[in-house]
């Protein structure tokens, strides 16, 4: 009897080294094998074998650019599955007090405040961003579960909108936040927004983690001008 596809995928994720690699790739960026080997604490040949398996199982993709090869998650479905597994691994639904204590640990506070989730904004700031855009009417819900940017929203968010933006397909949709258990925005448009925020210097990426830090220039530009004043520390 052939091994079920689900069992193979689960086995690919279950290995500790590959799990560390997949968690790293959740930032939505492309990484070299050398970078991932250093992050996971293994040799280059060992990492190459792990990456080949992840690519073969459809969990990761590779992009060749000149002499270099870059690795990322295969697609958004893989990212959302991994985020769901993180929530299951927490096992905290029946223990809300324990969940609160977990996210109050010093090493977790930054990730809870703001982090990247497959290239889009997550954490407290991501949830607040979604709620602010909906409250202002800059983003509206469509009947099929996706969201659209309103005319007022296009004007207000003009500095964050990608060039030649076309509102077709699922460019913006909900993603359950791992720490907040509420939705933040996902999709190609959400990815473009985060990239623009980083390029403008409103947010900066912390090294070796998915954490995003709000900068001093980010508070007036992002929090006060676009979202309205919300409690969120500059770090």
C-alpha positions in Angstrom: 0.0 0.0 0.0 1.3 3.4 -0.9 2.2 5.8 1.9 -0.6 8.5 2.2 0.5 11.8 0.9 -0.5 13.4 4.2 1.8 11.1 6.1 4.8 12.1 3.8 4.1 15.8 4.2 3.6 15.5 8.0 6.9 13.6 8.2 8.7 16.3 6.2 7.4 19.0 8.6 8.1 16.9 11.8 11.9 16.8 11.5 13.3 19.4 13.9 15.7 20.9 11.4 13.1 21.2 8.7 10.6 22.6 11.1 13.1 25.4 12.0 13.6 26.0 8.3 9.9 26.2 7.6 9.4 28.6 10.5 12.2 30.8 9.2 10.6 30.8 5.7 7.3 32.0 7.2 8.7 35.5 7.0 7.8 35.4 3.3 11.3 36.2 2.1 13.8 34.1 0.0 16.9 32.7 1.7 20.0 30.9 0.5 20.8 27.4 1.7 23.8 28.8 3.5 21.7 31.3 5.4 19.2 28.5 6.4 22.1 26.2 7.4 23.5 28.9 9.7 20.0 29.5 11.1 19.3 25.8 11.8 22.9 25.1 13.0 23.7 22.4 10.5 26.2 21.9 7.7 25.7 23.0 4.1 25.4 19.4 2.8 22.9 18.5 5.5 20.8 21.6 4.7 20.9 20.8 1.0 19.4 17.3 1.7 16.6 18.9 3.9 15.8 21.5 1.3 15.6 19.0 -1.5 13.0 17.0 0.5 11.0 20.1 1.2 11.0 21.1 -2.4 10.1 17.5 -3.5 7.2 17.4 -1.1 5.8 20.7 -2.3 6.5 22.6 0.9 9.2 24.9 -0.5 10.2 26.4 -3.8 13.6 27.3 -5.2 14.5 30.2 -7.5 17.7 30.3 -9.5 19.2 33.7 -10.0 22.6 33.6 -11.6 24.9 31.4 -9.6 22.7 31.6 -6.5 19.6 29.6 -5.5 17.0 31.1 -3.1 14.4 29.1 -1.2 11.0 30.2 0.1 7.7 28.6 1.1 5.9 27.0 -1.9 2.8 29.2 -1.5 0.3 30.8 0.8 -1.5 27.5 1.5 1.7 26.1 3.0 2.1 29.2 5.1 -1.4 29.1 6.4 -1.1 25.4 7.2 2.1 26.1 9.2 0.4 28.9 11.1 -2.5 26.6 11.9 0.0 23.9 13.2 1.6 26.6 15.4 -1.8 27.3 16.9 -2.4 23.5 17.4 1.1 23.1 18.9 0.4 25.8 21.4 -2.4 23.7 22.8 -3.6 26.7 24.8 -7.3 27.1 23.9 -8.4 25.4 27.1 -5.8 27.4 29.2 -6.3 31.1 28.4 -4.2 32.2 31.4 -1.3 30.0 30.2 -1.6 31.5 26.7 -1.4 35.0 28.1 1.7 34.1 30.2 3.3 32.6 27.1 3.0 35.8 25.0 4.1 37.9 27.9 7.5 36.3 28.0 10.3 38.8 26.9 11.3 36.7 23.9 7.7 36.6 22.6 6.5 40.1 23.2 8.1 41.5 20.1 6.6 38.8 17.9 3.2 39.4 19.4 3.4 43.2 18.8 4.3 42.9 15.1 5.7 40.2 12.8 5.6 39.0 9.2 3.3 36.1 8.3 4.3 34.9 4.8 5.1 38.5 3.8 2.1 40.3 5.3 1.7 42.1 8.6 0.6 40.1 11.6 0.5 40.3 15.4 -1.2 43.1 17.3 -0.3 45.7 14.7 -1.6 43.5 11.9 -4.9 43.0 13.6 -5.2 46.7 14.4 -4.3 47.6 10.8 -7.1 45.5 9.4 -9.7 46.8 11.9 -8.7 50.4 11.2 -9.0 50.0 7.4 -12.4 48.5 7.8 -13.6 51.1 10.3 -12.6 53.9 8.0 -14.3 52.3 5.0 -11.0 52.2 3.1 -11.4 48.4 2.7 -14.8 46.8 2.2 -15.9 43.1 2.3 -17.0 41.4 -0.9 -19.7 38.7 -0.9 -17.2 35.9 -1.7 -15.0 36.4 1.4 -12.4 38.6 -0.1 -11.9 42.4 0.4 -11.7 45.3 -1.9 -10.1 48.7 -1.6 -12.6 51.5 -1.8 -12.1 54.7 -3.8 -11.4 56.6 -0.6 -9.0 53.9 0.4 -7.1 54.1 -2.8 -6.6 57.8 -2.2 -5.7 57.5 1.5 -3.3 54.5 0.9 -1.9 55.8 -2.4 1.7 55.7 -1.0 1.4 52.0 -0.2 -0.5 50.8 -3.3 1.6 48.8 -5.8 2.1 50.3 -9.2 -0.6 49.3 -11.7 -2.7 47.8 -9.0 -5.7 45.9 -10.5 -8.4 44.8 -8.1 -9.0 41.3 -9.6 -9.1 38.0 -7.8 -8.3 37.4 -4.2 -5.8 40.2 -3.6 -6.9 40.7 0.0 -8.5 38.2 2.4 -8.5 37.2 6.1 -5.9 35.1 7.9 -6.4 34.0 11.5 -3.6 35.5 13.6 -1.5 33.0 15.6 -1.2 35.0 18.7 -4.3 37.3 18.7 -6.8 34.7 17.5 -8.4 37.4 15.4 -8.0 38.1 11.7 -5.3 40.1 10.0 -5.1 40.8 6.2 -3.3 38.3 3.9 -2.9 38.2 0.1 -0.8 39.9 -2.6 -2.0 43.3 -1.6 -1.2 42.8 2.1 2.3 41.7 1.1 2.7 44.8 -1.1 1.6 47.0 1.9 4.2 45.5 4.2 7.0 45.8 1.7 6.1 49.4 1.2 6.0 50.0 5.0 9.5 48.5 5.3 10.8 50.4 2.3 9.5 53.7 3.8 11.3 52.9 7.0 8.0 52.7 9.1 8.8 49.2 10.1 12.2 47.4 10.2 12.8 43.7 10.3 14.6 42.2 13.3 17.5 39.9 12.4 17.0 36.1 12.5 13.3 36.3 13.4 9.9 37.3 11.9 9.6 40.2 14.4 8.9 43.7 12.9 9.8 46.8 14.9 7.8 50.1 14.6 10.3 52.9 14.0 10.0 56.5 15.3 9.0 57.7 11.8 6.5 54.8 11.6 4.4 56.1 14.5 3.3 59.4 12.8 3.1 57.9 9.3 1.4 54.6 10.0 -0.2 54.8 13.5 -1.4 58.4 13.7 -2.0 59.3 10.1 -3.4 56.1 8.7 -4.7 54.1 11.6 -5.5 56.8 14.2 -3.9 56.7 17.6 -3.7 53.2 19.1 -1.6 52.0 22.0 1.6 50.7 20.4 5.2 51.3 21.6 8.0 52.5 19.4 11.0 50.1 19.8 
